[in-house]
Amino acid sequence: VQPPEKPLQAEEWNRLKESFQSPEIFEEVMFNSMIRCNSPIDVAKSLLTHVAKSDGDIAYHLLVKYLALCVQQGQTSEIHDVYDIMKIRFKVLESGAYSLLIKGLSNSDQWRMALTLLEEVKQLMIPSRGNYESCIKAASRHQEMNLAFQLYHEMLAKHLVPTSDVLQAFFDFSRGMKGAELQKQLFGILLYLRENQIYPHKTFMRSIKLWFESIPGGNWRGHLTNIKDSGQCPVCNHQLEDSNLTEEEYKGLRERIIKDVIHGTDTFRKTTPQEFEAFQTFVENRLPFDIVIDGLNVSHIKPRKMQCENLFEAVNCLAKGNARLLVLGRKHMLSNSPNWKREVMKEMQNKADFFFAENISEDDTFLLYATLRSGKHCKFVTRDFLRDHKACLSDSLTRHLFRKWQRGHQISKEMVLSVFVQQPAFCYDCVVQTTGDTWHIPYKDAFDEKYSYEVPRKWLCIQQK
């Protein structure tokens, strides 16, 4: 349905409604269409007025749709009016209406009202990430950085994960501002990136660079660079942190993963204790492996190819140099189907050890167990991020070590897709790091909100002269 271009009289609205297939949902469909076409506000208002006159009042869901259009266009006084009507008419609003009101008001000169609404929301429910971020951006825009950081820490305490958009806003709006406390807070965001293995995208990285260079009397200079294979920064000659875990760290990590993840609560969700026991015996009799491969996962790497061909290609390349391989497969791979040809499977079994689990088993636990039991040198191949397992680890130090181990041992999708050009794992750790007078920040070219274990090649080096 195409919304009219100018406001209509009551009889014109009635005529339109009568010609509509389902008159009972006419107003709802018309408002949806107005939001989609970004119709002039007075057109939407004339429909609202018509509904009020003919029905005696306006249904909640129609008010929310009108509000969405007002927010979309930044019509502050209309947003206020709708809020006043809603406050009188309805005891409680639901989260969608609150989100629209907070978003709309935080972008206006009456942004403090958004903070009042945030407080209201807190009485009823946990505010959403969007609620917090609207208020944080409003406070930052008005240079109220203490307030912005207070909201940010509150948000983290509620386990809400900030978008890189709001993290970037902190650096954008703090540019040129003085203050040791402010600096400490922004360094805290950089450490949050480190802790959570977040790689800023190019525009966010530029905001960080410009903020450093704008610190009054700070004498910071930023350069974009590529770190040498040795782990040395060509700009400041600083040696980056080693990516290898010490013997003690590795042992501790292995024990914790085997305790928390493998024998924790979720192991047997998709496997049986008997099957896992059989797998452990199988592994112990053949240790150590050099590379453990999630066979089913790798078999889907090139969608147009037969699954057994994808896996065969991978096994072939990785077996070069006499590496000892363990492939985690599923029993259906032995069925001699179009995707799993018996002769190809036979040939692969000459080059690698295979363990075939039941078709419902969960591979990750098997993968982690075999890799960790094989020792520090063993790598693993999967396109999964192993996010669930990180979450099972109970303390932040173990989680940090797990990520560090993962960064150094997971052979990434890029490496797999480039037909396993086996790049040596980096000897330096690809996370944000600092010595006090230098910061090294790995960044990505493209914007991608998703978590990723794939490490970027580009770095921002910032040093204090």
Secondary structure, DSSP 8 states (H G I E B T S, - for coil): ----SS---HHHHHHHHHTSS-GGGHHHHHHHHHHHHT--HHHHHHHHHHHHHHHSS--HHHHHHHHHHHHHHT-HHHHHHHHHHHHHH-S---HHHHHHHHHHHHTSTTTHHHHHHHHHHHHHS---HHHHHHHHHHHHHTT-HHHHHHHHHHHHHTT----HHHHHHHHHHTTT---HHHHHHHHHHHHHHHHTT---BHHHHHHHHHHHHHSTT--EEEEEE---TTSB-TTT--B--B-S--HHHHHHHHHHIIIIIISSTTGGGSS-HHHHHHHHHHHHTT---SEEEEHHHHTTSSTTS-HHHHHHHHHHHHTGGG--EEEEEEGGGGS--SSS-HHHHHHHHTTSEEEEE-TT--HHHHHHHHHHHH-TT-EEE-S---HHHHHH--SHHHHHHHHHHHHHHEE-HHHHHTT-------SB--S-EE-SSEEEEEEBSS---S---S--SEEEEEEE-
